[in-house]
Amino acid sequence: MNGLDKTAQEQKVPGLGVMSCWSCKGPVSENNTFCDTCGAVQPPGQYDHFTRFGLKPSFDINVDWLDQKYFDFQRNLHPDQFATCSVQEKTLSQQQATSINDAYETLKKPLSRADYMVDLLGGTFLPEGRNVINDQELLLESMELREALEECGTLEQVKVLSTRVQHEIQSCIENLSKLFGDNDIEGACRVKTRLKYLEKLTEEIRMHQTKLV
C-alpha cells in the first residue's frame, strides 16, 4: 500500500510484543495497523479499545485527539486505498475499520467509556446486577427529578431543569475522573449508574420540551 500516513500508526504500548507481518514476514508491533516495513494492513487482533488507539486505560481522554486519530485511521483504511490490493488485504482492512469504529464509538463519550472501563477493570470482582439502581439516595433523586419534569408546564421551567441536570452530569464526569484515577472501580460503578440515569433523563427532557413548543 502506497502513501501510508505514519501519523495513523498506534503508539508502542508497553507490554505488547512483536509479531511477523503476514505479507513480508518482517517484525511489526502487535497493535500496529500497518507493517512498518512493507505497509501492509495487519489483522486487528484481540485488543482492548484503548490499546487499539495506542492508549493506556484512562477515563481522561483528549476527545479532539481521539477524533483526529480516528479520522486518520479512516482515511488510511478507506476502501479506495485497497482497490488494487489482494482479497486478503481488503478483508483485513475491513476488519480493522470495524474494530476501530467500535473502539471509537465506545471511547468518545463519557458514559460508554465509563461503562467499558468498569467492565475492563472490574468485571472479575464486581457483583452481577451492578448496573441496577439499588442506591436509595439515587432512587429518591430519580423520583424527585421525574416529578419535577412532569410539573414543567413552560419552556422556561424545562430549561431550568435541564440546566440543573447538565450540572449534575458534569459533576458525575468529574467524579468519575477522580474515582478511576484512584482505581476505585466500585465507586466509579455507582457514579456511572447515576450518569446513565441522568443521560436518559436528558432525553426525556428533550421529548417533554418538544411537546411544549
DRENKOL-279034 format. One line per field, with one value per residue (C-alpha): residue in one letter; x, y, z. Coordinates in Angstrom, 2 decimals, padded with zeros to 5 digits, always signed. Layout:
BEGIN
aa = A, ...
px = X, ...
py = Y, ...
pz = Z, ...
END
This chain:
BEGIN
aa = M, N, G, L, D, K, T, A, Q, E, Q, K, V, P, G, L, G, V, M, S, C, W, S, C, K, G, P, V, S, E, N, N, T, F, C, D, T, C, G, A, V, Q, P, P, G, Q, Y, D, H, F, T, R, F, G, L, K, P, S, F, D, I, N, V, D, W, L, D, Q, K, Y, F, D, F, Q, R, N, L, H, P, D, Q, F, A, T, C, S, V, Q, E, K, T, L, S, Q, Q, Q, A, T, S, I, N, D, A, Y, E, T, L, K, K, P, L, S, R, A, D, Y, M, V, D, L, L, G, G, T, F, L, P, E, G, R, N, V, I, N, D, Q, E, L, L, L, E, S, M, E, L, R, E, A, L, E, E, C, G, T, L, E, Q, V, K, V, L, S, T, R, V, Q, H, E, I, Q, S, C, I, E, N, L, S, K, L, F, G, D, N, D, I, E, G, A, C, R, V, K, T, R, L, K, Y, L, E, K, L, T, E, E, I, R, M, H, Q, T, K, L, V
px = +000.00, +001.48, +001.26, +000.75, +000.24, +002.52, +000.58, -002.13, +000.18, -000.63, +001.91, +004.01, +002.11, +004.32, +003.74, +002.87, +005.13, +006.36, +004.87, +005.63, +003.88, +001.69, +002.87, +006.62, +007.32, +009.09, +008.71, +005.67, +004.36, +001.28, -001.09, +000.12, -002.48, +000.15, +003.52, +006.38, +008.39, +006.00, +002.95, +000.53, -002.53, -002.39, -005.07, -006.89, -006.07, -007.87, -007.02, -008.99, -010.28, -007.61, -004.75, -006.24, -005.72, -002.30, -003.61, -003.38, -006.80, -007.86, -011.15, -009.41, -009.14, -008.46, -011.52, -010.15, -007.04, -009.23, -011.29, -008.17, -006.70, -009.94, -010.14, -006.51, -007.37, -010.48, -008.60, -005.92, -008.46, -010.87, -011.80, -010.38, -006.92, -007.22, -008.81, -005.81, -004.86, -005.39, -008.65, -006.88, -005.72, -009.14, -010.68, -008.14, -008.73, -012.47, -011.84, -009.52, -012.07, -014.81, -012.61, -011.56, -015.17, -016.23, -013.38, -014.05, -017.80, -017.10, -014.33, -015.63, -018.49, -018.03, -020.85, -019.88, -016.21, -017.03, -019.18, -016.32, -013.74, -015.87, -016.15, -012.49, -011.05, -013.67, -015.52, -013.91, -014.88, -017.87, -021.23, -023.86, -026.56, -024.12, -025.98, -029.25, -030.22, -030.24, -028.91, -031.69, -030.39, -030.25, -033.74, -035.11, -033.26, -034.65, -038.19, -037.79, -036.38, -039.08, -041.76, -040.11, -040.17, -043.83, -044.62, -042.81, -045.53, -043.43, -040.27, -038.58, -039.25, -037.87, -034.77, -034.16, -034.47, -032.26, -029.54, -029.71, -029.40, -026.49, -024.72, -025.20, -023.91, -020.75, -020.34, -020.58, -017.93, -015.57, -016.19, -015.54, -012.22, -011.16, -012.53, -010.92, -007.71, -007.82, -008.64, -011.92, -013.85, -016.77, -017.21, -016.92, -019.58, -022.04, -021.39, -021.57, -025.03, -026.14, -024.70, -026.62, -029.86, -029.14, -028.34, -031.66, -033.45, -031.84, -033.57, -036.87, -036.43, -035.90, -039.06, -041.02, -039.68, -040.94, -044.46, -044.39, -043.19
py = +000.00, +003.32, +006.71, +005.38, +008.22, +007.29, +009.57, +006.90, +004.34, +003.43, +004.25, +001.37, +000.37, -001.18, -004.90, -005.66, -007.95, -008.16, -010.44, -011.23, -009.39, -011.79, -010.22, -009.57, -011.59, -008.56, -007.55, -005.49, -004.36, -006.36, -003.40, -001.71, -001.28, -001.37, -003.06, -000.59, -002.45, -003.11, -001.04, -003.99, -003.72, -006.17, -008.29, -006.27, -008.69, -009.10, -005.82, -003.59, -000.31, +001.78, -000.30, -000.08, +003.69, +003.43, +004.48, +003.16, +002.64, +006.02, +007.87, +011.12, +011.28, +014.21, +013.81, +016.20, +013.99, +010.88, +012.40, +013.22, +009.76, +008.16, +010.20, +009.34, +005.65, +006.02, +007.84, +005.14, +002.30, +003.68, +001.02, +003.20, +002.71, -001.04, -001.09, -002.87, -004.97, -008.68, -010.08, -010.88, -007.31, -005.93, -008.24, -007.23, -003.53, -004.02, -005.89, -003.13, -000.44, -002.28, -002.72, +000.93, +002.08, +000.02, +001.40, +004.99, +004.85, +003.44, +005.81, +009.12, +009.53, +009.64, +007.20, +004.48, +004.98, +004.59, +001.53, -000.04, +000.77, -000.78, -003.97, -003.89, -003.18, -004.54, -007.26, -010.06, -008.82, -006.51, -008.20, -009.13, -006.51, -003.68, -001.56, -001.76, +001.29, -000.04, +003.04, +004.55, +008.10, +007.71, +006.22, +009.19, +011.61, +009.93, +010.13, +013.78, +014.77, +012.90, +014.57, +017.93, +017.18, +016.22, +019.53, +021.59, +023.44, +026.04, +026.05, +028.23, +025.65, +022.90, +025.00, +025.46, +021.71, +020.92, +023.23, +021.51, +018.05, +019.12, +020.43, +017.06, +015.25, +017.35, +016.62, +012.87, +013.14, +014.96, +012.37, +009.51, +011.06, +011.10, +007.65, +005.93, +007.82, +006.41, +002.95, +002.97, +000.82, +000.16, +003.88, +004.55, +001.92, +003.70, +007.11, +005.60, +004.21, +007.69, +009.20, +006.65, +007.68, +011.39, +010.86, +009.04, +011.86, +014.34, +012.55, +012.65, +016.38, +016.90, +014.94, +016.94, +020.14, +019.27, +018.83, +022.41, +024.03
pz = +000.00, -001.06, +000.60, +004.15, +006.64, +009.52, +011.88, +011.86, +013.47, +017.06, +019.73, +021.01, +024.14, +026.85, +027.31, +023.70, +021.78, +018.22, +015.58, +011.97, +009.17, +007.21, +003.94, +004.21, +007.42, +008.88, +012.55, +013.47, +016.86, +017.85, +017.88, +014.69, +012.00, +009.23, +008.83, +009.26, +006.59, +003.70, +004.69, +004.50, +006.73, +009.66, +011.37, +014.07, +016.88, +020.22, +021.92, +024.22, +022.81, +024.50, +023.17, +019.68, +019.85, +021.47, +024.88, +028.40, +030.06, +031.44, +031.79, +030.91, +027.13, +024.85, +022.62, +019.98, +019.73, +019.58, +016.75, +014.74, +015.33, +014.24, +011.04, +010.27, +010.59, +008.47, +005.73, +005.57, +005.75, +003.15, +000.56, -002.24, -000.71, -001.29, -004.75, -006.30, -003.26, -002.70, -001.34, +001.93, +002.46, +001.56, +004.15, +006.80, +006.11, +006.63, +009.87, +011.08, +010.19, +012.10, +015.18, +015.15, +014.71, +017.73, +019.82, +018.80, +019.44, +022.91, +023.96, +022.64, +025.15, +028.94, +029.73, +027.26, +028.21, +031.91, +031.18, +029.24, +031.91, +034.66, +032.62, +031.64, +035.09, +037.45, +035.61, +037.62, +041.10, +040.81, +041.52, +038.97, +038.54, +039.11, +036.57, +038.50, +040.53, +044.11, +045.88, +047.99, +047.58, +043.81, +043.72, +045.64, +043.37, +040.26, +041.60, +042.55, +039.14, +037.23, +039.28, +038.59, +034.86, +034.93, +036.63, +033.99, +032.10, +030.30, +028.21, +030.82, +033.54, +031.31, +030.64, +034.38, +035.00, +032.01, +033.31, +036.69, +035.13, +032.91, +036.00, +037.70, +034.60, +034.62, +038.33, +037.59, +034.88, +037.24, +039.96, +037.51, +036.56, +040.21, +041.06, +038.08, +038.82, +042.37, +040.99, +042.94, +040.48, +042.80, +043.42, +039.69, +039.05, +041.36, +039.78, +036.30, +037.11, +038.19, +035.00, +032.93, +034.61, +034.12, +030.43, +030.00, +031.82, +029.41, +026.52, +028.40, +028.95, +025.21, +024.44, +027.01, +025.54, +022.04, +023.44, +024.72, +021.51
END
